[in-house]
Each structure stands twice: as structure tokens, then as C-alpha cells.
Amino acid sequence: MAINFNGRVAIVTGAGGGLGRQHALALAARGAKVLVNDLGSGVHGEGGSTSAAQAVVDEIRAAGGEALANGASVTDLAAVEAMVQQAVDAWGRVDILVNNAGILRDKSFAKMDMADFRFVVDVHLMGAANCCKAVWPHMVAQEYGRIVMTTSSTGLYGNFGQANYGAAKLAQVGLMQTLAIEGAKHHIHVNALAPTAATRMTEGLMPEEVLAVLKPEAVVPAMLVLAHESAPTRTILCAGAGTFEAAHITLTQGIHLGLGADVPEQLAARLAEVTDRSGEQIPQSGAAQGTNEVGKAMAARV
């Protein structure tokens, strides 16, 4: 099956360079009309200009594709709503949203200014939420949508000096989980991509030979699969250097200990049983935890 996006309209945020640019170019090359959003700021969120977005638009048009530039900050809901309306006015619909915009303000937590913590959360989490909110009514009305969040191995597994970034990135997974449930009846699929790629945000952090294999282009196939009409939903795909994995948030079988006075001591003594991963499940909603807990409690009363 050839993956194409003929007749589809996509919005890619943070698409003026790096991974976002590759996403926009790939979608356009496979037939999508693409709104290229980029605030044009630096890696740390300073400054702003639409020139980066316009350069990508020019590149798409030169290759025979259709594209528009937009310079909205994803932290500004009104500007984001206007961005979505720009795509709808031009092309009549919005089928795909790739939430890629992001910044870094790295420091160890002990040295981190909380204003920098909040700013990173605002861009990554609130930015994604604003964009989802703006496209949602259009996707519901047309009974179709594909949303790709950009999470990170830092959010999933942690990374020194990135408490703000990690918190914001895992929060996008939480947003994905619920939007996928709420969007299911409208054929809106919501997924997350955890990329490992050499971009402006990783310069100086890795040796040259490592950066050479971590081309942003190597991540793009995972985005295309998650943005396509054949996409799964509630899937976390990891991608880097041409390798693809999936990450899961799981729930162990656990054990029932009841309400006795010595339960803290029992739990401490049997913690290895609680964390034993044999027979773990991937819950289809948050209700699975309560179902498991109540089920074990009821069984213990028999």
C-alpha cells in the first residue's frame, strides 16, 4: 500500500527547520496541502519571524506542491485559531495536525528558574492543547482527523537537566490518551511520536558520527504512518537512525492486601510481587486500574 495524502490538508507546527521541516516536505511530497507554521524563534524561544516558514513553503512550491506560511505562536490560542482558519479558508478542511513546535531551557532542577519551567510547559503542552482545540471542531464536523503529538524519550524515561521538557513531553502522552478515546467515534486518531534526531536542539550534545546517523529524515516515516488514514490510534512510536520501536504505559497484575493495619508492612515486604511485570496489561482507559483493583478485592471476599 502506497502511503499518500492526496486531497488531505495538514498543519505542521515548528516546521521552519529541523524535524518539522522534514515533516512538512514529506507530507507535501506525498500529496498533502501543508500549512507550515513556525514562530521563527531560536531554540530557547527568543525572537520571531515568518521567514523560516516561508522558506519551507517556497521549497514545497518549487517542487510542485501547495503550501502556506504561518507565524503564530502555539501559546496564543487566538493566533492558533486564526492559523487553522487560514488553512480552512484556503483548502476547505484540516485533516492532519502534527504538533512539533518546541523549545529547550535545559538546566538541572536545582538551578532551574521556574519561569523557564513554565515557559517550556506552555510551549510544548499548552501549545499542543491549543492546536488540538482549534482543529477539533473541524475534525469532528468532517468525521475525520489525524493528530500526531511529539513526545520524547526524556518524557518517557527521563534525562538529566530536562525536568521541564520531560514533564511537558509526557503530558502530551496523557493528552493523547484521552483525545484518542474522545475522538474515536468521529474517526479522529491521536498518536505520539518520540523522535531521536539531530536538529538545532541537539547541536553540541552528541559526537559528530552519532549526529550523522540521526538525520531528521530517518524519523519522518513514523510520522507519515501515524498521520495516514490507515494510522492506529493511542500508539507511541519511537524513531531514530532508521530504527522504530513502540513505547507502552502498562499496568501490572498486582496483589490484593486489603485494609489491615499492617498493610504498609506487607506492601513493603511484597513490593517485588506488585512490580512483577509478568501478565501486565496495556489499559484501554484509566478505568482499567480501578477495574483490576475492585476485581481483586471482590475475589478476596469469596
TORKOL-4160 file (C-alpha; in steps of 0.2 Angstrom, whole numbers, padded with zeros to 4 digits, m for minus):
302
<pt num="1" X="0000" Y="0000" Z="0000"/>
<pt num="2" X="0007" Y="0017" Z="m0005"/>
<pt num="3" X="0006" Y="0030" Z="0008"/>
<pt num="4" X="m0001" Y="0046" Z="0000"/>
<pt num="5" X="m0010" Y="0061" Z="0006"/>
<pt num="6" X="m0019" Y="0066" Z="m0010"/>
<pt num="7" X="m0033" Y="0078" Z="m0005"/>
<pt num="8" X="m0028" Y="0080" Z="0013"/>
<pt num="9" X="m0024" Y="0096" Z="0022"/>
<pt num="10" X="m0010" Y="0096" Z="0035"/>
<pt num="11" X="m0004" Y="0108" Z="0048"/>
<pt num="12" X="0014" Y="0106" Z="0055"/>
<pt num="13" X="0019" Y="0117" Z="0069"/>
<pt num="14" X="0038" Y="0122" Z="0072"/>
<pt num="15" X="0041" Y="0117" Z="0053"/>
<pt num="16" X="0053" Y="0131" Z="0049"/>
<pt num="17" X="0068" Y="0119" Z="0052"/>
<pt num="18" X="0074" Y="0103" Z="0058"/>
<pt num="19" X="0062" Y="0089" Z="0060"/>
<pt num="20" X="0046" Y="0100" Z="0057"/>
<pt num="21" X="0053" Y="0105" Z="0040"/>
<pt num="22" X="0056" Y="0087" Z="0036"/>
<pt num="23" X="0038" Y="0083" Z="0041"/>
<pt num="24" X="0031" Y="0097" Z="0030"/>
<pt num="25" X="0041" Y="0092" Z="0015"/>
<pt num="26" X="0037" Y="0074" Z="0016"/>
<pt num="27" X="0018" Y="0077" Z="0018"/>
<pt num="28" X="0019" Y="0089" Z="0003"/>
<pt num="29" X="0029" Y="0077" Z="m0007"/>
<pt num="30" X="0016" Y="0063" Z="m0005"/>
<pt num="31" X="0001" Y="0075" Z="m0010"/>
<pt num="32" X="m0004" Y="0085" Z="0006"/>
<pt num="33" X="m0008" Y="0103" Z="0006"/>
<pt num="34" X="0003" Y="0109" Z="0020"/>
<pt num="35" X="0001" Y="0125" Z="0031"/>
<pt num="36" X="0019" Y="0127" Z="0038"/>
<pt num="37" X="0019" Y="0135" Z="0055"/>
<pt num="38" X="0034" Y="0142" Z="0063"/>
<pt num="39" X="0036" Y="0157" Z="0075"/>
<pt num="40" X="0054" Y="0159" Z="0069"/>
<pt num="41" X="0062" Y="0160" Z="0086"/>
<pt num="42" X="0078" Y="0152" Z="0092"/>
<pt num="43" X="0080" Y="0136" Z="0101"/>
<pt num="44" X="0076" Y="0144" Z="0118"/>
<pt num="45" X="0061" Y="0153" Z="0111"/>
<pt num="46" X="0068" Y="0170" Z="0109"/>
<pt num="47" X="0064" Y="0182" Z="0094"/>
<pt num="48" X="0052" Y="0178" Z="0080"/>
<pt num="49" X="0050" Y="0179" Z="0061"/>
<pt num="50" X="0040" Y="0170" Z="0047"/>
<pt num="51" X="0055" Y="0169" Z="0036"/>
<pt num="52" X="0059" Y="0151" Z="0041"/>
<pt num="53" X="0041" Y="0145" Z="0037"/>
<pt num="54" X="0041" Y="0155" Z="0021"/>
<pt num="55" X="0057" Y="0147" Z="0015"/>
<pt num="56" X="0049" Y="0129" Z="0018"/>
<pt num="57" X="0034" Y="0135" Z="0008"/>
<pt num="58" X="0045" Y="0141" Z="m0006"/>
<pt num="59" X="0053" Y="0124" Z="m0006"/>
<pt num="60" X="0037" Y="0115" Z="m0007"/>
<pt num="61" X="0030" Y="0126" Z="m0021"/>
<pt num="62" X="0046" Y="0124" Z="m0031"/>
<pt num="63" X="0043" Y="0105" Z="m0030"/>
<pt num="64" X="0026" Y="0107" Z="m0037"/>
<pt num="65" X="0016" Y="0106" Z="m0020"/>
<pt num="66" X="0004" Y="0118" Z="m0011"/>
<pt num="67" X="0009" Y="0126" Z="0005"/>
<pt num="68" X="0005" Y="0142" Z="0015"/>
<pt num="69" X="0016" Y="0150" Z="0029"/>
<pt num="70" X="0010" Y="0155" Z="0046"/>
<pt num="71" X="0020" Y="0163" Z="0060"/>
<pt num="72" X="0008" Y="0160" Z="0075"/>
<pt num="73" X="0015" Y="0156" Z="0092"/>
<pt num="74" X="0007" Y="0140" Z="0098"/>
<pt num="75" X="0005" Y="0148" Z="0115"/>
<pt num="76" X="m0008" Y="0160" Z="0109"/>
<pt num="77" X="m0025" Y="0152" Z="0107"/>
<pt num="78" X="m0032" Y="0166" Z="0096"/>
<pt num="79" X="m0017" Y="0166" Z="0084"/>
<pt num="80" X="m0019" Y="0147" Z="0083"/>
<pt num="81" X="m0037" Y="0148" Z="0079"/>
<pt num="82" X="m0033" Y="0160" Z="0066"/>
<pt num="83" X="m0020" Y="0149" Z="0059"/>
<pt num="84" X="m0032" Y="0134" Z="0057"/>
<pt num="85" X="m0045" Y="0146" Z="0049"/>
<pt num="86" X="m0031" Y="0151" Z="0037"/>
<pt num="87" X="m0030" Y="0133" Z="0031"/>
<pt num="88" X="m0049" Y="0130" Z="0031"/>
<pt num="89" X="m0051" Y="0146" Z="0021"/>
<pt num="90" X="m0038" Y="0141" Z="0008"/>
<pt num="91" X="m0042" Y="0122" Z="0007"/>
<pt num="92" X="m0059" Y="0119" Z="0015"/>
<pt num="93" X="m0053" Y="0107" Z="0028"/>
<pt num="94" X="m0040" Y="0101" Z="0040"/>
<pt num="95" X="m0036" Y="0083" Z="0041"/>
<pt num="96" X="m0019" Y="0082" Z="0049"/>
<pt num="97" X="m0011" Y="0091" Z="0064"/>
<pt num="98" X="0007" Y="0087" Z="0068"/>
<pt num="99" X="0011" Y="0096" Z="0085"/>
<pt num="100" X="0030" Y="0098" Z="0083"/>
<pt num="101" X="0034" Y="0115" Z="0090"/>
<pt num="102" X="0045" Y="0116" Z="0105"/>
<pt num="103" X="0059" Y="0124" Z="0114"/>
<pt num="104" X="0073" Y="0120" Z="0126"/>
<pt num="105" X="0078" Y="0128" Z="0143"/>
<pt num="106" X="0089" Y="0115" Z="0150"/>
<pt num="107" X="0097" Y="0116" Z="0167"/>
<pt num="108" X="0097" Y="0104" Z="0182"/>
<pt num="109" X="0082" Y="0106" Z="0193"/>
<pt num="110" X="0091" Y="0113" Z="0207"/>
<pt num="111" X="0097" Y="0128" Z="0196"/>
<pt num="112" X="0081" Y="0129" Z="0185"/>
<pt num="113" X="0071" Y="0145" Z="0185"/>
<pt num="114" X="0053" Y="0141" Z="0187"/>
<pt num="115" X="0049" Y="0154" Z="0174"/>
<pt num="116" X="0059" Y="0143" Z="0162"/>
<pt num="117" X="0050" Y="0128" Z="0168"/>
<pt num="118" X="0033" Y="0136" Z="0165"/>
<pt num="119" X="0038" Y="0143" Z="0148"/>
<pt num="120" X="0043" Y="0125" Z="0142"/>
<pt num="121" X="0027" Y="0118" Z="0148"/>
<pt num="122" X="0017" Y="0132" Z="0139"/>
<pt num="123" X="0025" Y="0129" Z="0123"/>
<pt num="124" X="0025" Y="0110" Z="0122"/>
<pt num="125" X="0009" Y="0106" Z="0132"/>
<pt num="126" X="m0002" Y="0121" Z="0131"/>
<pt num="127" X="0004" Y="0124" Z="0113"/>
<pt num="128" X="m0001" Y="0106" Z="0108"/>
<pt num="129" X="m0018" Y="0108" Z="0118"/>
<pt num="130" X="m0021" Y="0125" Z="0109"/>
<pt num="131" X="m0018" Y="0117" Z="0092"/>
<pt num="132" X="m0029" Y="0102" Z="0096"/>
<pt num="133" X="m0043" Y="0113" Z="0102"/>
<pt num="134" X="m0043" Y="0124" Z="0087"/>
<pt num="135" X="m0043" Y="0109" Z="0074"/>
<pt num="136" X="m0055" Y="0098" Z="0085"/>
<pt num="137" X="m0072" Y="0105" Z="0079"/>
<pt num="138" X="m0067" Y="0104" Z="0061"/>
<pt num="139" X="m0061" Y="0086" Z="0063"/>
<pt num="140" X="m0077" Y="0082" Z="0072"/>
<pt num="141" X="m0088" Y="0090" Z="0059"/>
<pt num="142" X="m0080" Y="0081" Z="0044"/>
<pt num="143" X="m0079" Y="0065" Z="0054"/>
<pt num="144" X="m0060" Y="0063" Z="0051"/>
<pt num="145" X="m0044" Y="0068" Z="0059"/>
<pt num="146" X="m0026" Y="0063" Z="0062"/>
<pt num="147" X="m0016" Y="0071" Z="0076"/>
<pt num="148" X="0002" Y="0067" Z="0080"/>
<pt num="149" X="0009" Y="0073" Z="0096"/>
<pt num="150" X="0028" Y="0074" Z="0098"/>
<pt num="151" X="0033" Y="0066" Z="0114"/>
<pt num="152" X="0051" Y="0062" Z="0119"/>
<pt num="153" X="0062" Y="0048" Z="0127"/>
<pt num="154" X="0065" Y="0062" Z="0140"/>
<pt num="155" X="0047" Y="0062" Z="0145"/>
<pt num="156" X="0045" Y="0043" Z="0144"/>
<pt num="157" X="0061" Y="0039" Z="0153"/>
<pt num="158" X="0070" Y="0054" Z="0160"/>
<pt num="159" X="0085" Y="0064" Z="0155"/>
<pt num="160" X="0097" Y="0074" Z="0167"/>
<pt num="161" X="0094" Y="0093" Z="0165"/>
<pt num="162" X="0077" Y="0092" Z="0157"/>
<pt num="163" X="0064" Y="0091" Z="0171"/>
<pt num="164" X="0054" Y="0105" Z="0162"/>
<pt num="165" X="0055" Y="0097" Z="0145"/>
<pt num="166" X="0052" Y="0079" Z="0151"/>
<pt num="167" X="0036" Y="0084" Z="0161"/>
<pt num="168" X="0029" Y="0093" Z="0146"/>
<pt num="169" X="0033" Y="0079" Z="0134"/>
<pt num="170" X="0025" Y="0065" Z="0145"/>
<pt num="171" X="0010" Y="0077" Z="0147"/>
<pt num="172" X="0007" Y="0076" Z="0129"/>
<pt num="173" X="0005" Y="0057" Z="0130"/>
<pt num="174" X="m0008" Y="0060" Z="0143"/>
<pt num="175" X="m0017" Y="0072" Z="0132"/>
<pt num="176" X="m0016" Y="0059" Z="0118"/>
<pt num="177" X="m0023" Y="0045" Z="0128"/>
<pt num="178" X="m0039" Y="0055" Z="0132"/>
<pt num="179" X="m0041" Y="0063" Z="0115"/>
<pt num="180" X="m0040" Y="0046" Z="0106"/>
<pt num="181" X="m0054" Y="0040" Z="0117"/>
<pt num="182" X="m0065" Y="0055" Z="0114"/>
<pt num="183" X="m0061" Y="0056" Z="0096"/>
<pt num="184" X="m0064" Y="0038" Z="0092"/>
<pt num="185" X="m0082" Y="0040" Z="0087"/>
<pt num="186" X="m0078" Y="0054" Z="0075"/>
<pt num="187" X="m0063" Y="0044" Z="0067"/>
<pt num="188" X="m0051" Y="0055" Z="0074"/>
<pt num="189" X="m0035" Y="0045" Z="0078"/>
<pt num="190" X="m0022" Y="0053" Z="0090"/>
<pt num="191" X="m0005" Y="0046" Z="0092"/>
<pt num="192" X="0013" Y="0051" Z="0098"/>
<pt num="193" X="0030" Y="0051" Z="0090"/>
<pt num="194" X="0046" Y="0050" Z="0101"/>
<pt num="195" X="0060" Y="0056" Z="0089"/>
<pt num="196" X="0078" Y="0054" Z="0091"/>
<pt num="197" X="0085" Y="0067" Z="0078"/>
<pt num="198" X="0100" Y="0079" Z="0076"/>
<pt num="199" X="0092" Y="0096" Z="0075"/>
<pt num="200" X="0096" Y="0114" Z="0081"/>
<pt num="201" X="0090" Y="0107" Z="0098"/>
<pt num="202" X="0103" Y="0094" Z="0099"/>
<pt num="203" X="0118" Y="0103" Z="0092"/>
<pt num="204" X="0133" Y="0101" Z="0103"/>
<pt num="205" X="0126" Y="0087" Z="0113"/>
<pt num="206" X="0132" Y="0072" Z="0103"/>
<pt num="207" X="0148" Y="0067" Z="0094"/>
<pt num="208" X="0148" Y="0071" Z="0075"/>
<pt num="209" X="0147" Y="0052" Z="0070"/>
<pt num="210" X="0132" Y="0050" Z="0080"/>
<pt num="211" X="0123" Y="0065" Z="0074"/>
<pt num="212" X="0127" Y="0059" Z="0056"/>
<pt num="213" X="0116" Y="0044" Z="0058"/>
<pt num="214" X="0102" Y="0054" Z="0067"/>
<pt num="215" X="0096" Y="0063" Z="0052"/>
<pt num="216" X="0079" Y="0070" Z="0055"/>
<pt num="217" X="0073" Y="0062" Z="0039"/>
<pt num="218" X="0075" Y="0045" Z="0047"/>
<pt num="219" X="0061" Y="0049" Z="0059"/>
<pt num="220" X="0049" Y="0055" Z="0046"/>
<pt num="221" X="0042" Y="0038" Z="0041"/>
<pt num="222" X="0035" Y="0036" Z="0058"/>
<pt num="223" X="0026" Y="0052" Z="0057"/>
<pt num="224" X="0019" Y="0048" Z="0040"/>
<pt num="225" X="0012" Y="0031" Z="0046"/>
<pt num="226" X="0004" Y="0040" Z="0061"/>
<pt num="227" X="m0004" Y="0054" Z="0050"/>
<pt num="228" X="m0011" Y="0042" Z="0037"/>
<pt num="229" X="m0029" Y="0037" Z="0035"/>
<pt num="230" X="m0023" Y="0019" Z="0040"/>
<pt num="231" X="m0015" Y="0025" Z="0056"/>
<pt num="232" X="m0018" Y="0016" Z="0073"/>
<pt num="233" X="m0023" Y="0027" Z="0087"/>
<pt num="234" X="m0016" Y="0029" Z="0105"/>
<pt num="235" X="0001" Y="0022" Z="0099"/>
<pt num="236" X="0018" Y="0029" Z="0105"/>
<pt num="237" X="0030" Y="0026" Z="0091"/>
<pt num="238" X="0049" Y="0029" Z="0094"/>
<pt num="239" X="0060" Y="0033" Z="0079"/>
<pt num="240" X="0078" Y="0037" Z="0076"/>
<pt num="241" X="0093" Y="0032" Z="0064"/>
<pt num="242" X="0081" Y="0022" Z="0054"/>
<pt num="243" X="0075" Y="0011" Z="0069"/>
<pt num="244" X="0057" Y="0011" Z="0075"/>
<pt num="245" X="0051" Y="0005" Z="0092"/>
<pt num="246" X="0034" Y="0007" Z="0102"/>
<pt num="247" X="0033" Y="0013" Z="0120"/>
<pt num="248" X="0019" Y="0007" Z="0131"/>
<pt num="249" X="0012" Y="0013" Z="0148"/>
<pt num="250" X="0007" Y="m0004" Z="0157"/>
<pt num="251" X="m0001" Y="m0010" Z="0172"/>
<pt num="252" X="0005" Y="m0025" Z="0182"/>
<pt num="253" X="m0007" Y="m0038" Z="0189"/>
<pt num="254" X="m0003" Y="m0033" Z="0206"/>
<pt num="255" X="m0009" Y="m0041" Z="0223"/>
<pt num="256" X="m0023" Y="m0038" Z="0235"/>
<pt num="257" X="m0018" Y="m0034" Z="0253"/>
<pt num="258" X="m0034" Y="m0027" Z="0260"/>
<pt num="259" X="m0036" Y="m0014" Z="0273"/>
<pt num="260" X="m0027" Y="m0021" Z="0288"/>
<pt num="261" X="m0017" Y="m0011" Z="0300"/>
<pt num="262" X="m0001" Y="m0020" Z="0294"/>
<pt num="263" X="m0004" Y="m0017" Z="0275"/>
<pt num="264" X="0011" Y="m0004" Z="0274"/>
<pt num="265" X="0022" Y="m0018" Z="0281"/>
<pt num="266" X="0015" Y="m0031" Z="0269"/>
<pt num="267" X="0017" Y="m0020" Z="0254"/>
<pt num="268" X="0035" Y="m0016" Z="0258"/>
<pt num="269" X="0039" Y="m0034" Z="0260"/>
<pt num="270" X="0030" Y="m0039" Z="0244"/>
<pt num="271" X="0034" Y="m0025" Z="0233"/>
<pt num="272" X="0043" Y="m0036" Z="0221"/>
<pt num="273" X="0026" Y="m0045" Z="0218"/>
<pt num="274" X="0017" Y="m0029" Z="0214"/>
<pt num="275" X="0030" Y="m0023" Z="0202"/>
<pt num="276" X="0032" Y="m0040" Z="0193"/>
<pt num="277" X="0029" Y="m0037" Z="0175"/>
<pt num="278" X="0023" Y="m0055" Z="0170"/>
<pt num="279" X="0005" Y="m0054" Z="0164"/>
<pt num="280" X="0005" Y="m0035" Z="0163"/>
<pt num="281" X="m0008" Y="m0026" Z="0153"/>
<pt num="282" X="m0009" Y="m0011" Z="0142"/>
<pt num="283" X="m0025" Y="m0002" Z="0148"/>
<pt num="284" X="m0038" Y="0004" Z="0136"/>
<pt num="285" X="m0043" Y="0018" Z="0148"/>
<pt num="286" X="m0039" Y="0024" Z="0165"/>
<pt num="287" X="m0054" Y="0013" Z="0171"/>
<pt num="288" X="m0044" Y="m0002" Z="0169"/>
<pt num="289" X="m0034" Y="0002" Z="0185"/>
<pt num="290" X="m0050" Y="0003" Z="0196"/>
<pt num="291" X="m0057" Y="m0012" Z="0187"/>
<pt num="292" X="m0042" Y="m0023" Z="0192"/>
<pt num="293" X="m0042" Y="m0016" Z="0210"/>
<pt num="294" X="m0060" Y="m0019" Z="0213"/>
<pt num="295" X="m0060" Y="m0036" Z="0205"/>
<pt num="296" X="m0046" Y="m0042" Z="0216"/>
<pt num="297" X="m0055" Y="m0035" Z="0231"/>
<pt num="298" X="m0071" Y="m0044" Z="0226"/>
<pt num="299" X="m0062" Y="m0060" Z="0223"/>
<pt num="300" X="m0054" Y="m0059" Z="0240"/>
<pt num="301" X="m0071" Y="m0058" Z="0249"/>
<pt num="302" X="m0076" Y="m0075" Z="0241"/>
